């Protein structure tokens, strides 16, 4: 009788495990398929891009996102890392072209990755990086001539983001080249891919991910492949940008 009970319990446990693994597999396939659909819909924009991070949410004002990293190999896009979770601005994604300074939203669109700021002396990455100091700032004052630029040292700006924080949020801080070429006043500034720094997860407009995911991503990024990010609400990206 005892053996039957143990056998029955094992069977139930096995079924539960299979059920949850099935759900995980469904989510993986769903995120990957969405990413590939976004690729197909926006293919004309990726002519010079051979590495692409796709970041999307289900509803425009949701700060929770999913990210999928792909690389173009032999003229075919391949997913080279499991989908991961992250957070964006507390008010979700702004519609394309509608991002404004202080709106609590992340911009939508296709952008290159730029310089990596880090607290560390060395990082396992091929991306260009700079060790942050107390003098490093990213200017978010629209009235300043330094708006949406990195400054090391003095600035006339009345407000800015320090790139060396007390928290680990900017331990790895990868610039997303939004509103940088050219810089347009009040269109938004200091858009980075960085680490979770707050308990609630949501940011002021950046993308935040877990450190283990950041470390893996940085090890994969290759400047010769023009690594870029396409970001926005799922339905907006599927319509094409």
CORVEN-V137069 format. One record per backbone hydrogen bond with DSSP energy under -1.0 kcal/mol. NH is the residue of the N-H (numbers start at 0). CO is the residue of the C=O. If there is no record, write none. Layout:
nh=NH co=CO
nh=NH co=CO
This chain:
nh=4 co=0
nh=5 co=1
nh=6 co=2
nh=7 co=3
nh=8 co=4
nh=9 co=5
nh=10 co=6
nh=11 co=7
nh=12 co=8
nh=13 co=9
nh=14 co=10
nh=15 co=11
nh=16 co=12
nh=17 co=13
nh=18 co=14
nh=19 co=15
nh=20 co=16
nh=21 co=17
nh=22 co=18
nh=23 co=19
nh=24 co=20
nh=25 co=21
nh=26 co=22
nh=27 co=23
nh=28 co=24
nh=29 co=25
nh=30 co=26
nh=31 co=27
nh=32 co=28
nh=33 co=29
nh=34 co=30
nh=35 co=31
nh=36 co=32
nh=37 co=33
nh=38 co=34
nh=39 co=35
nh=40 co=36
nh=41 co=37
nh=44 co=41
nh=45 co=42
nh=48 co=45
nh=49 co=224
nh=51 co=69
nh=52 co=227
nh=53 co=67
nh=54 co=229
nh=55 co=65
nh=61 co=58
nh=64 co=85
nh=65 co=55
nh=66 co=83
nh=67 co=53
nh=69 co=51
nh=70 co=77
nh=71 co=49
nh=72 co=75
nh=75 co=72
nh=77 co=70
nh=79 co=68
nh=83 co=66
nh=85 co=64
nh=86 co=207
nh=87 co=62
nh=89 co=202
nh=90 co=103
nh=91 co=88
nh=92 co=59
nh=93 co=105
nh=97 co=94
nh=100 co=185
nh=102 co=99
nh=105 co=91
nh=108 co=230
nh=110 co=228
nh=112 co=226
nh=113 co=174
nh=115 co=127
nh=116 co=172
nh=117 co=129
nh=118 co=170
nh=124 co=122
nh=129 co=115
nh=131 co=117
nh=135 co=132
nh=136 co=150
nh=137 co=160
nh=138 co=148
nh=139 co=158
nh=143 co=140
nh=146 co=143
nh=147 co=138
nh=148 co=145
nh=150 co=136
nh=152 co=134
nh=160 co=137
nh=162 co=135
nh=170 co=167
nh=172 co=116
nh=173 co=192
nh=174 co=114
nh=175 co=190
nh=176 co=111
nh=177 co=175
nh=186 co=183
nh=192 co=173
nh=193 co=206
nh=194 co=168
nh=195 co=208
nh=202 co=87
nh=206 co=191
nh=207 co=86
nh=208 co=193
nh=213 co=209
nh=214 co=210
nh=215 co=211
nh=216 co=212
nh=217 co=213
nh=218 co=214
nh=220 co=216
nh=224 co=221
nh=225 co=222
nh=227 co=50
nh=228 co=110
nh=229 co=52
nh=230 co=108
nh=231 co=54
nh=233 co=56
nh=236 co=232
nh=237 co=233
nh=238 co=234
